[in-house]
Amino acid sequence: MKALILAAGYATRLYPLTKEYSKPLLKVKNRPIIDHIINRLKLIKELDEIIVVTNSKFIARFREWKSGISIKKQITLVNDLTKSNADRLGAIGDISFVLNKNQIKEDLLVIGGDNLFSGGLNKFINFAKRNKHGVSIGVYNLKSLKDVSRYGVVKIDKTNKVIEFKEKPQNPRSHLVAMCLYYIPRQYLKLVKDYIRLKKSTDAVGNYIDWLKDRVNTCGFVFKGSWYDVGDHKYLSAAKRNFA
């Protein structure tokens, strides 16, 4: 199994902090956000490689970060060759870029580089493996509907199958939101290319999940504990205060 950390965004909502540093390299509890993600990934036994996709602007920063991290698993940095927010590939575009460049043919765990969560990943992996005929996504139950409308909103049935997905709806019909955490079995990796060819939208992952759920069995795993999506200064400050 491979893991892919998405770290090629430009995080303009966090300026000036992200003018010189990629968002996953910002510190929470005295460590870069990406370190907290790595700590979760290194506990997955079957995972043999962690790929971090970034861009031309921040690749040097990530090389510096990699030189200072100690981990037994292989870490591979990939430059998506973009230089600014204007020419970014978007999350789906970066997934496709890495699939092509690194010729990935194994099960793939995709995680957003700004995801902070207190729970482990092994329960999610086991859940995903039981869903042999589809894709699995991580979801989180937010108490405030006002906060829910900032995300991709998910409805699941009693079997955990995703039956509805709405990207940032004004009137959300569920408290469950997508976490930018996806487990894609090897046989479904080709659907990323199919989506890009048909839809030509590579930015919002939620649009891909909405398209995907009508083609393969897409299931949602509800995470417990705390979760922070570090999208702006408000949520970065909250993570710095409360994340443990």
Secondary structure, 3 states (H helix, E strand, C coil): CEEEEECCCCCHHHCCCCCCCCHHHCEECCEEHHHHHHHHHCCCCCCCEEEEEECCCCHHHHHHHHHCCCCCCEEEEEECCCCCHHHCCHHHHHHHHHHHHCCCCCCEEEEECCEEECCCCHHHHHHHHHCCCEEEEEEEECCCHHHHCCCEEEEECCCCEEEEEEECCCCCCCCEEEEEEEEECHHHCHHHHHHHHHHCCCCCHHHHHHHHCCCCEEEEEEECCCEEECCCHHHHHHHHHHCC
